[in-house]
């Protein structure tokens, strides 16, 4: 047959009415949509090259082409139902813009060993069923959903690379019948995730995250593989899909929590630092070294806000905007002693323009002594000692830091080990 020899017979497919020669081995396609069953069962095709304008491959378009080995479709966005089903010789698929893979699209492509799907968003179901040679599958962060039995009976599958997103594992039978070889899940965000973890302040946080990330490869070794059967009464989902889904949720929950805690500590330390050191030094020399990578993980930022009023047990009244359960936006805080802050908030902290009122001591028409409060343009509030109408930052910082440590020890709360306090102690010592 033509596909088995060295002779190449090229054919340009430019119209749905074109009659396809039975001896054609290499097909070049330039129509926008390849119609259903267009090359179904063709006995000689070895290679298919789609032009950049080809957007869709129809149902059964290349089904059961026994010698089809290579498919290049740089502009195709949708591969429909069973488009390449039964192409047992297919080894190479290039698809830079493919977004949707229909059900059974590559079912039974037994020679396909690896596939890179950089733009795929949705895999409908049964899409790679019975791809017995498939060992490695790589998605990108564009992936949204992997449907039922998409990789069922891929008995050689060892590794899959997916994004850190909750909800992409849409079915419990996703890996049913994959056997014991599926033992590794890599994350698209691997590099930035590890950079984020490495930048976390506390070693115990870093260790916990590394252990959580590595845990899936141990869990998969013991998770049931199950087995696939068309008759659902005899079908066993196995436990691998559920294990991966649970693991993704746990990793997301922990990294979001630790990032928030890291930022809280940095914000508190920044407040103290700006009381003890010139602001430009803090902003340019200190804080940048404490920043985490700017990547935002799924679920880290949610939309939606509210406004309302809250009165705490100790008599503090807040009236203003909220977001995700925190003071966020414009609001007014009235403290139990009568002091009022009226301005902008972010994540439960004063941030931006605002006004703070209080009483204090004056000398010769200048602020002098303890108690005067002032809000800088960046939202930092200074409460402490003044001299000749200027903040005596060093004196206040030392008093504040010593008070914080003494209070922590006195209350036996263990706050002397708080990273903020430890950082402030270092600053205090540098001031001596």
ABEGO torsion letter per residue (X at the ends): XAAABABBBBBBBABAABBBBAABABBBBABABBBBGAABGBAABABBBBBAABABBBBGAABGBAABABBBBAABABBBBGAABGBAABABBBBAABABBBBGAABGBAABABBBBAABABBAEGAABGBAABABBBBBAABABBBBGAABGBAABABBBBBBBBGABABAAAABGAEAABABBBBAAAAAAAAAAAABABAAAAAAAAAAAAAAAAAAAABBAEBBBABAAABBAEAAAAAAAAAAAAAAAAAAAAAAAAAAAAAAAAAAAAAABBAAAAAAAAAAAABBBABBBBGABBBEBBBEBBBBAAGBBBBEBBBGGBBBEBBBBBBAAGBBBBEBBBGGBBBEBBBBBBBBBBBGGBBBEBGBBBBBAAGBBBBEBBBGGBBBAAAAAAAAAAAAAAAAAAAGAGAAABAAAAAAAAAAAAAX
